[in-house]
Amino acid sequence: MVLTELQKGKQARIMDLSHVSPSIQRRLLDLGVDEGTTVCIKGLLPFQGPCMIEVCGQCISLRRNDASCIKVYTEE
């Protein structure tokens, strides 16, 4: 499953960041987001707008294109 398929308010762990561009990977690593980190979808804006995710107590906005390249898994 990719990050944009996660329902609002649900949590998942990041499984794979290798398909994201290197500049976005670097930005995420600088913010403390790495494989194994728990993320929560706070909102998906309409018309292919950005995704708001919560990670380590902070909210981060990602382009939907970039978020759709991040593979996650739920712990259910």
C-alpha positions, 0 to 999 in steps of 0.5 A: 500500500502507498501513503495516499491509500491510507485513510485519514486518521489511520497510522502506518509504518513507512516500509520503502522510501527508495522510489521517492526522489533523492531531494525529497528523501533528504528532506524527509530524513532531515525531519526525522522520517525514515523507514520504520517511522510511524506516520498518520494521515491528517488530510488529503486536499482535493483536486490532487492537492498535497497530503498532510501527515503527522510524524514524530509530533510534527505535521508535514505537507507532501505533494501527492505525487511524492506521497504516492511513491512512499510504501507503507504497511499497517500493523493490523 
